[in-house]
């Protein structure tokens, strides 16, 4: 399978994922699969919650739509242009995928697949059904996909490089086990937002998407907001009200209730609107169901904090940064942790 063939089957998959992600009924044979095959994928977006309580139908479809937006001939061709892709014998690249949000490791697979290498994948137990289903669809378009991707349930062996994503603790294990191989190893990261006080209510609602999408479990979710000293905090509560239904999700509610109880028992000050706790805290990472905020007098204080913590920050949202509401909509060139995986793969 050459590069053009790979891009074509990925583009076909992209049409399917966008159709499912936006809630469309089977569009017909032009989509590339029959109605039963299409509906099996639709059913999987509903059934995913059985295997992982965080993977609601809405969140899985959101991931489908986002990834589907990458998968078109123009964007994929432009993305790999300028890289020296492997045209010889494929190298085997071990991919250790996380499972915090649906299909979070798909970008790594794309990089390996399009760079001319074989992906040998260890799926997270929290997300082990969605990716195989998509690979099956690709196999319908080209059976030789099996030569380019292998999903392993057993120990990973015989690989030439590693891309691993996990927590800070698992990263330590990855370094000890994979350190002798060429590698990209990612740790915990989170995101923050910077407000200047001039934001409209619509922009603050968009900020709510950056906070609550995927229940706040992604590294691109905003966990801390920097606000001017005189900013009226109720503006946030007012804008976030439309996300209040999140507390009806059992797992989120359990985290929210637990953190609320802990902070109340410790007599720590916080604000509560019934589904989100706001605490004034310079700690970048906030517990699930809580948002940290920091008041600043000078923007230099904010830029200094970002610089000081750049190895812990995945994305920054604000007027001078990523637009509000777009933190969870990265493009192909938004490499996790700022590490260009295509450059890594093509340099092996």
MARDRENSE-424655 format. One line per 8 residues: number of its first residue (from 1); for each residue x, y, z of C-alpha. Coordinates in steps of 0.001 Angstrom, whole numbers, plus 500000, padded with zeros to 6 digits. Each point is the difference from the previous one (the first is absolute). Example, Ala and Ser with C-alpha at 12.3 -4.5 7.8 and 13.67 -1.06 7.14 Angstrom:
MARDRENSE-424655
1	512300:495500:507800 ~ 501370:503440:499340
end
This chain:
MARDRENSE-424655
1	500000:500000:500000 ~ 501560:503302:498936 ~ 499451:503418:501542 ~ 497235:501008:497604 ~ 498090:496781:500689 ~ 500366:500546:503761 ~ 498695:503547:499753 ~ 497056:498884:497895
9	498811:497321:502423 ~ 500497:502358:502950 ~ 497939:502626:498200 ~ 497235:497449:499475 ~ 500123:499160:503701 ~ 499855:503730:500753 ~ 496704:500346:498141 ~ 498546:497140:502019
17	501238:501377:503326 ~ 498687:503488:499300 ~ 496617:498644:498944 ~ 499710:497949:503188 ~ 501459:502778:502134 ~ 497378:502458:498769 ~ 497143:497534:500468 ~ 499180:499276:496371
25	498080:496944:498871 ~ 501755:497734:497498 ~ 500683:502315:497011 ~ 499932:497154:497486 ~ 502662:497933:498263 ~ 501939:503153:499133 ~ 501305:499860:503578 ~ 501932:496829:499118
33	498313:497478:502305 ~ 496543:498475:500060 ~ 497226:500967:502392 ~ 500597:497111:502407 ~ 503714:500796:500251 ~ 499224:503665:500569 ~ 497398:499253:502660 ~ 502417:497671:501798
41	502317:502972:500491 ~ 497091:502187:501107 ~ 499023:497333:502503 ~ 503573:499864:501298 ~ 499899:503720:500809 ~ 496998:499227:502195 ~ 501426:496805:501477 ~ 503407:501471:500876
49	498580:501208:503304 ~ 499587:496379:501108 ~ 503768:499493:499837 ~ 500970:503421:501330 ~ 497472:502091:501891 ~ 501666:503240:498850 ~ 499498:499161:496334 ~ 496459:501263:499534
57	498483:499965:496533 ~ 500370:503781:499758 ~ 503696:499946:500893 ~ 500815:497107:497664 ~ 498197:501731:497140 ~ 501873:503187:500817 ~ 503286:498086:499619 ~ 498790:498472:496730
65	499116:503406:498583 ~ 503307:501536:501068 ~ 502174:497239:498560 ~ 497810:499771:496918 ~ 500766:503649:499354 ~ 503708:499154:499648 ~ 499425:497165:497557 ~ 499759:501607:496598
73	502397:499886:497073 ~ 500935:503684:500136 ~ 500886:500197:503695 ~ 501754:496638:500140 ~ 502067:500756:496886 ~ 500992:503423:501309 ~ 500852:498533:503390 ~ 502588:497508:498747
81	501394:502283:497314 ~ 503599:500929:500722 ~ 500788:496886:502032 ~ 502301:497247:498698 ~ 497582:497108:500281 ~ 501249:496433:500310 ~ 499744:498357:496584 ~ 502036:496919:500867
89	499318:497214:502462 ~ 497589:501252:502668 ~ 501346:500336:503510 ~ 497843:498720:502838 ~ 498894:502757:502367 ~ 498503:499043:503341 ~ 497080:502225:500948 ~ 498850:499936:503617
97	496691:501840:499942 ~ 498256:501743:502874 ~ 496279:499603:500665 ~ 498960:503197:501721 ~ 497867:501193:497070 ~ 498669:498105:496966 ~ 502604:499201:497317 ~ 502592:502259:501604
105	502850:498106:498289 ~ 498640:500214:496449 ~ 502329:502865:499035 ~ 503018:497838:500862 ~ 498656:497201:497820 ~ 499577:502438:497110 ~ 503577:501197:500350 ~ 501384:496454:499999
113	497771:498813:497145 ~ 500689:502949:497691 ~ 503715:500123:500792 ~ 500356:496573:498370 ~ 500357:497966:503167 ~ 498018:497269:501736 ~ 498048:500758:503176 ~ 500157:497311:502692
121	497387:501148:502463 ~ 499352:499343:503663 ~ 496548:501353:500750 ~ 498905:501315:503362 ~ 497508:497752:501769 ~ 497824:503112:500254 ~ 499739:500357:496221 ~ 500438:496673:498250
129	496925:499800:497754 ~ 499858:503176:497917 ~ 503388:499840:498279 ~ 499708:496355:498830 ~ 496592:500819:498508 ~ 501514:502812:497931 ~ 502889:497812:498846 ~ 497425:497437:498904
137	498341:502657:497842 ~ 503365:500828:498411 ~ 500468:496306:499268 ~ 496769:500057:498019 ~ 501589:502581:497716 ~ 503404:498292:499829 ~ 500696:496579:501546 ~ 503745:500724:500123
145	499372:502334:502958 ~ 500953:496950:502121 ~ 503572:500453:498779 ~ 500076:503514:501452 ~ 498293:499688:503355 ~ 499972:497290:502663 ~ 498148:500111:503296 ~ 501794:498065:502733
153	498512:498505:503160 ~ 503322:498480:500992 ~ 503415:501456:500764 ~ 501407:502381:497406 ~ 503144:498687:498337 ~ 502098:500546:496897 ~ 499328:503705:499523 ~ 502303:502751:498762
161	498522:502986:501815 ~ 497386:500899:502593 ~ 497333:502647:500484 ~ 498411:499657:503437 ~ 497432:502146:501762 ~ 498972:499716:503629 ~ 500127:501505:503466 ~ 503116:501288:501718
169	500280:496671:501816 ~ 499648:497889:496866 ~ 502482:502260:498208 ~ 502628:498961:502537 ~ 499295:496363:499150 ~ 500093:500758:496268 ~ 503419:501642:500361 ~ 501419:497021:501870
177	498560:497458:497557 ~ 500281:501852:496681 ~ 502837:502412:500716 ~ 502509:498087:497876 ~ 497827:500413:496890 ~ 499371:503225:498057 ~ 496927:501341:501768 ~ 497432:502695:500641
185	498609:499662:503519 ~ 497271:502340:501196 ~ 498980:500839:503569 ~ 497048:501771:501579 ~ 499126:503395:498571 ~ 497055:502330:500326 ~ 498837:503303:498531 ~ 499121:503464:501208
193	498064:503049:498841 ~ 500899:503676:500180 ~ 497201:502580:500215 ~ 500477:503750:499579 ~ 496549:500952:501313 ~ 498653:501085:496608 ~ 498603:496587:499059 ~ 496391:499790:498884
201	497566:497538:501547 ~ 500184:497981:496788 ~ 503778:499692:500352 ~ 499662:498897:503623 ~ 497486:497363:498912 ~ 502578:498798:497484 ~ 502508:499862:502868 ~ 497533:497664:501701
209	500525:497548:497130 ~ 503740:500089:500673 ~ 499314:499122:503631 ~ 497170:497465:499824 ~ 500526:498088:496715 ~ 501004:496407:500824 ~ 499078:500858:503604 ~ 503338:501798:500412
217	502046:496808:499622 ~ 502142:501074:497023 ~ 503392:501688:500090 ~ 498487:502770:497855 ~ 497242:500662:502532 ~ 500334:503294:501854 ~ 500600:499403:503708 ~ 501075:503531:500992
225	498802:503467:498987 ~ 501942:503235:500445 ~ 497709:503003:500485 ~ 500597:503738:500572 ~ 499966:501112:503611 ~ 496609:501701:499675 ~ 498317:497280:497903 ~ 496501:499108:501201
233	500107:496262:500620 ~ 496241:499630:499595 ~ 500495:500635:496285 ~ 501551:496540:499804 ~ 497166:498339:501917 ~ 497457:501738:497788 ~ 501707:498854:496786 ~ 500587:496464:501250
241	496382:499400:501045 ~ 499159:498296:496712 ~ 502460:497239:500881 ~ 498223:499183:503274 ~ 498676:496696:498674 ~ 503508:498585:500416 ~ 499256:499342:503664 ~ 497401:497421:498955
249	502848:497780:498814 ~ 500627:497627:502879 ~ 503802:499816:499812 ~ 500382:503771:499709 ~ 497532:500558:502855 ~ 501933:497618:502232 ~ 503214:501957:499433 ~ 498260:503337:500490
257	498343:498858:503243 ~ 503200:498447:501330 ~ 502127:503079:499380 ~ 497331:502250:501423 ~ 499860:497926:503186 ~ 503787:499966:500392 ~ 500332:503757:499636 ~ 497057:500691:502306
265	501464:497770:502712 ~ 503323:501803:499669 ~ 498197:503357:500256 ~ 501547:501177:496738 ~ 498362:502863:498168 ~ 498364:499267:496670 ~ 497030:500985:497894 ~ 497342:497498:498954
273	497267:500210:497368 ~ 498649:496476:500412 ~ 502118:498320:497322 ~ 503389:501747:500087 ~ 502242:501101:502851 ~ 502107:503132:499532 ~ 503057:500375:502198 ~ 502593:502768:499968
281	503215:498048:499587 ~ 503247:500384:498030 ~ 500276:496235:499645 ~ 499676:499234:496289 ~ 498246:496659:500376 ~ 496576:500032:501595 ~ 497995:496981:501198 ~ 497172:498758:497807
289	496894:502110:500568 ~ 502082:503013:501067 ~ 501479:502965:498150 ~ 502893:501985:501437 ~ 500165:503738:499390 ~ 502729:502577:500565 ~ 499554:503765:500122 ~ 502751:502061:498404
297	500885:503699:499889 ~ 502529:499921:497163 ~ 499980:497788:496907 ~ 503740:499467:500479 ~ 499105:497913:503043 ~ 497967:497711:497750 ~ 502616:499665:497265 ~ 502620:499297:502652
305	497880:497209:501473 ~ 499460:498470:496556 ~ 503723:500127:499273 ~ 500858:498478:503366 ~ 497542:497134:499493 ~ 500330:499431:496251 ~ 500950:496349:500510 ~ 496694:499425:501842
313	497668:501954:497694 ~ 498442:498476:496902 ~ 498013:502987:498745 ~ 499201:503600:500923 ~ 496606:501480:499141 ~ 499287:503716:499670 ~ 499895:502989:497664 ~ 503732:499799:499344
321	500102:496210:499951 ~ 497689:497181:498851 ~ 496486:501375:499406 ~ 497427:499247:502677 ~ 498213:496709:499337 ~ 502784:498580:497830 ~ 502275:498355:502572 ~ 498508:496578:499263
329	500142:500519:496235 ~ 503714:499681:499206 ~ 501209:499932:496406 ~ 502359:497418:498544 ~ 502960:502300:500679 ~ 499131:500379:503698 ~ 502406:497337:501221 ~ 499494:498857:503589
337	502567:501504:502396 ~ 501391:501969:497033 ~ 501964:496945:498833 ~ 499865:499552:496209 ~ 499357:496261:499746 ~ 500371:500039:496214 ~ 503509:501431:500342 ~ 500799:497380:502620
345	498719:497169:497803 ~ 501669:501156:496798 ~ 503338:500419:501767 ~ 500235:496386:501168
end
